[in-house]
Amino acid sequence: MPKLTKTSVEAEKPTDKERFVWDTELKGFGLKVFPTGAKSFVLQYRTPEGRTRRYTIGRLSDSLTTDQARKVAKGLLADVTRGGDPQGAAKARREAWTVEQLLDAYLASPAFADKAESTRPIDIGRINHHLRPLLGSRFADQVTSDDVKRARTAITVGKTAALVKTKSRGLARVTGGAGTADKAVLALRAAYTWAIDQGHLTENPAARVKVAQSGERDVIIDDAEVYARLFGTVEKMENEKRIRPAVADAIRLIALTGARRGEASRLIWAWVDMKARQIVLPPKSHKTGHKTGKARIIALPAAALEIIARQPAGEPEDYVFKPAKGRGPLALAKPWEKVRQEAELPQNIGLHGLRHSVGSHMAMNGASLNEIMEILGHRQASTSMRYIHFAEKARSTLGERAASVAVAGLKGSTDKADVIPLPKKDSAA
């Protein structure tokens, strides 16, 4: 068998069967000649376990000459001596998940099925409308934290904005934004965490990407005057038929009870207990229930009871706050933004801010950590502790304001003392 050279390789003629020509100088390096006349370079070697493998380096062409193929073969053999397996690595690369396949597997997993019913469709929207277009074709194990950061930026500035078809509403506008971008990163992080737990991947590129946490927002409705402005605006817009009664009442319920937006918009009659003056959300229907396995109880003050009582009656599985069309649930994001603007509320307060307001006012009125956790349905004490810290900060600020007049008087008295001359000594003394 000759040493494979440019001349000898070109001289090899095809036969009616595939055949191999092995190099006499570099063990395992060979040429595969096809009946069609095509020629490919190969490397045959043994794995550390003693198995014989044949790796295809590539087809003879202007971009892969005999000398170039020899250099590749030498590099691969060096890898083999270090315990490598080029053919196994190539197979693993062919079978490696793309982000698209990772997301498909995650959405079909029991882990995703265990998420709250109100959370799943929102996460699916973030995955399908934002993550798939930006990262879907990438190999999941090659995505870096920088790739995730770039995707978050793209979502924030609206590069994934589009009009998409939906079953319930026909067309929906996908807009993106900072909040959506952060939630998309969290959805991607969850998918990678699941894949790592299942042994499919080893690294989570989204784990090191910092996102804003909704529980850390300090923007709340801080006094009765602002609440009056909010409720007055809701009533005015409802009377003028600029928002539907169901939307107005869902907003009122959130403001009064601290319910999450999805808990109000997806509320069904089967979960309402008017006699017990409460809503009982089954474990699978609220955010923390799929982890705790516990129902969430939302106490209903008298005003909230009145709100629910005036909704059109329905079957146990019907929504309490009926959507205008389609199968629902009720859409609240756009109407809330109109209410927020007209009521002149802070720009960065969302419907979740109404929930934060309830928690903060509970803390400022002396509610215990356990009471706040119970009312707001928190699973972790650290989440509710934010409201305790906020209340302590608020009380400190109020204390400073309350003492400001006295402090001013004290300071004025001190200043005067600096300029009042000391009495002269009695000369007769």
N, C-alpha and C positions, 0 to 999 in steps of 0.2 A: 504494500500500500504506500503510495507516494505521499510526500508532504503536500498539504493543500496550498496551492499557489493560485494566483490569478489565471495563469496559463492552464494549469491542470484542471481547475474547476470549469473553465470555459470549454475544455476538451471533452468533458464527460457527456456522453450521449444517453438519451432516455431509452428505456426498454419497455416491455409491456407490463412490468411490475415496478413498484417503488423499490428503490435500493439505496444503500448507504455506502459512502466512501469515507473511511476513517483516516485521520491525520496520523502520520508516523512520529511526529515530534511532540504534539500536545495531546496527552492521553484524554480520550473522551470527546475530543473536538471532531466533528464530522460534517459531511455534506449529504443531504437527502435529495435524491433525484427522482422527480415524479414522472409518470408516463407522458404527461403533457409537455415535458421539457422544463418545467419550472424547477428551481433549485433553492433549497433552504439550508441554512447552517443550524446545527444542533449541538448540544452538549449532553453527553451521557455520564452519569456519576452515581455514587452510592450515598444515601442519606446516613446520618449517624446511627440510624436503626438497622442499617444494612440493606435497605430497599434500593433497587435500581430505578433511577428516574431518567427521563429524557426530556430535556428542556429545549424548546425551539427559540433560537436566538433571533432569527428573522430571515426574510427572503432575500436572495441575492439581487442587488439592484445598484443603481448609481449611488444611492444613499447608504448602502451597506455592502462594502467590498469585502473581499476575502481577508485582507489585513485587518480591517475594522472588526470583522466578526471574530478573528483570532484574539484581538485585544479584549473584546467583551467576554470571550470564553475564559481567558486567563483571570479576569476579575471575578467571574462566577466561581471558578475553581478555588480561588483564594477564599471566597465566602463559604464554600463547602468545607474547606479545611478548618474553618472556624465554627463549624456546626450548622451552617446555613442549609437551606433547602430551596433553591431558586424556583423549582417547579411547584412546590407547595406554596411558596409565597405568591407566585403568579396565580395559582388557583384561588387562594384566599382573596387576592385582589379582585379577581373576577366575581367572587361571591360576596364581596364586601357590600354592605348596605349603602345606598345613597341616603341623603336626608329624606328624600321622598319616601323611600322604603321604610326608613326608621319611623317616620310620622304615620305611615299606613299601619305598621305593626303596633305602634303605641295606641292609636285610635281604636284598634280592634282588641286591645288587651283588657283583661279584667280590672287592671289598675285604673284605666280611664273610665270603664263602666261604673266603677265605684265612686266616681266624682259626683257631686251634687247635680241633680237633674237640671237645675238652672244654670250651672256652670258649663256643662258639656257643649251645648250649641254655641256659646260664646267662644270657647276655646277652639272649636272646630272652625269658626269663622276666622279667627286670628291665624290659625294654621293654614287654611286653604287660601285666604286672600292676601296674606303677608309673607309667611315663612316659606311656603312652597315656591312662589315666584322668585324669591330672592336666593334661597339656598337649596331648593329641592334637587337640583342636578349634581350637587357636590357630594363627594364621598363623605359619609358621616364621620369617619375616623380621621379625616384630613381637615375638617373645619376647625378653625382656631378662634380664640377669643376676639381677635381683631376682626375676623369675618362676622362674628355675631354683633360686634359693635357697629360695623359698617351697615349691617342689616337694620339695626335699631335706628341708626341715623336716617336711613332711606325711608323707613316707615314714618319717622317723626316728620320729615319734610314733605311727605305725601307722594313719594315715588310709586307706592303701591295703590294709590287712590284709583277707584274705578267704579263703574256701574255694573252690578252683578245681578243675575237672575236668582230669585228666591221662590220657593213653592208657595209661601203664604202671602207675599206682598208683591209679587211680580218682579219689580226692580228695586234694588237697594243700593244706596251710595256708600261705598267704602272710602273713608277719608283719611285714616291713619291718625297721626298726632303723637305727642309724647306719651300720653297715658296708654294708648294702644300699643306703642312700641315697647314700653316696659312690660306690659302684660304678655306680649308675644314672646319676649325673651324668657319670661317665667314659664310659658307653655313649652318652649323649646327645652328649657332646663329640666322640666318634669319629664319630657320624652327621653332625654339622655339619661336621667337618673334611673328611669325604668329599664332602659336598655342595659345599663351597667349592672343593675341588680339581676338581670336575666343572663348576664354573661356575654352579651353580644358586643359590648364596647368596654373600653377601660378608662376613657377620659371624658369629662363633661366641659366643653368649651364655654358653655353659657354660665357655668357656676361662678366664674370669676368676673362676670360682667355685672357691675352694680346697677341697680334700678331703684327708682323711688318707690317707697312702700306707702300705700294709701293710709295705713294706720298712723303714720308719722305727721300727717297734716295738722296744722294748728288752726286752720281757718274754720271758724264756727260762727253760728248766729249767737251773738253774745248778750243780747238784751231783749226785753219785751217789745220795745219800739221797732226793732228790726223784724221780729216775728210778726208784729201787727202789719208791717209793710209787706211782708211775704204773703200772709193770708189775705190781706186786702187786694193784692195784685192777682192772686189766684182767683178770688171771687169775681173781680172785675173782668178778667179775661174769660172766665166761665160764663158770666152773664152776657157778655158780648159775643159769645159763641166762637171765641178764638182758640179755646181749648175745650175738649169734651169733658162732661161731668165726671166720667170715669177717671180721666187723667188728673183732673183737679183733686178728686177724692183720694187717689193713690198717693199723690204728693202730700196731702194733708196727713194721711195715715203714717207715712214715713217720718214726717216731722214730729208727730205726736208719740210714736212708739220706738223710733230708732230701728225700724225694720230695714233690711237691705233692699235695694231697688228690686232685685229679682224675687225676693220674698213677697213683695207687694204686687208686682206685675204678674207673677205666676200663682198667686193665691187662689186656691179653689175652695168651694163651699164645704167639702168634706173635712177641711182642716179648721173650720171656724166653729167654736163652741160658744154661742151667745150666752147660754146660761152660766157657764163658768167664767165668762168675760175674758176669753183668751183665744189665741190661735195656737194650734198644736201642729208643728211642722214635723212630719216623719223624718227619720234619720237620713234617708236618701234624697230628701228634698231641700236640704239647706247645706251651707258651705262646710261646716265642721262635722255634720252628722255622719258622713261616710267614714270618718276616722274614729269618732267617739262611739258611734252606734246608738246615740241618744237622740230623742226628739228635742226640738227647740220650742220653748213656750214663750209666746209673745203676749204679755198682759195688755189688756185693752181698757184704757181709761174711758170714762163716759163719753167723751167727745169722739173717740175712735169707734166705740160701739154704735153711735149714731151714724157715723160715716158708712159702716158696713151694713147697717140695717136698711139704709135707703137705696142700696144697690138692687137692681132687678133680680128677683129670685131665679135660681137655676138648679140644674141637677148637681149631685155631689161632685162630679168631675168637671163641672163648668167653672170658668174663671169668675171670681168675684167682681173684678174690674174688667169688663168686657172690652175687647179690642174693636175698633171701628169696622174692620173687615178682616177676612182671612181667619186662620185658626188661632192666631195669637202667638205669644202673649202680648200684653199691652206694651206699646213703645213709649218710653218716658224721656229718653235722652234729649230729643229735639224740643219737645214742649217745655222741659225744664229750663233749657238754655234761654228760651223766650221769656219765661217767668223770671229767671235770674236777672236778665238784662233790664226788664221793665221795673222790677222791684229794687233795682240798683244794689244788688248784693255783690260781694267781692267776686272778681272775675274767676278766681280759681276755686270757688266753692261749688262742688257738684252735689248730686243727690246724696252721695255718701257723706257729704259735709253735714247734712241734716242728722244723720246717724251719729256722727262725731259730736254734734251739738248736744244730743241727748246724753251721751256718755259723759261729756265734759260738765254739763250742768248737774248731773247726778253726783259727780265727784265733788263739785264745788258746794253742793248742798249736804255733803258729809256721808254719801253712800260708801259702803265698804267695797273692797276689791271683789269679794265674792258676789255681792249684789250687782255690781256692774257687769261681771262675767255672766251672771244669770240673765239679766235683762237683755244684754246685747248678743248673747249666744256665743261668747268667745270660748275657744278651747284652751288657749294658753293664757296664764296669768300675766305674762309680759305684755300681751296686747292690751289688756285692760289697765295695766300699770301706767300706760302712757297718759290715760285720762287723769289718774291720781297725780302724776307729775305736773300735768298741765294745770290742774286745779291748784296745786301748791304754788306754782309760778304765778297764777292769776291772783291768788290770795295775797301773795307777796307784793304784787303790783298794786292791788287795791289798798294794802296797808300803807305803801309809800304815798299813794294819792291821798288817803285819809289823813296822814300826818303832815302833808305838804304845807297846810296853813300854819300849823303849830311850828313846824320847822322854820318857815319863813319868819314867824314872830321871834323865834329863838335866835335866828341869825341876825335879825334887826336889832334885837336887844344887845347882842354881843358887839355888833358894829358900833352902837351908841356908846357902849362902855369903853370902847377904845378911844373915844374923843372927849369924854367928859373929864374935865380936869379934877385932880385930887383937891380936896379942901385944904386951904392954907392953915398952917399951924397958928394958934392964938399967940400973938406976940407977948401977951401978959403971962402966958403959961410958963 
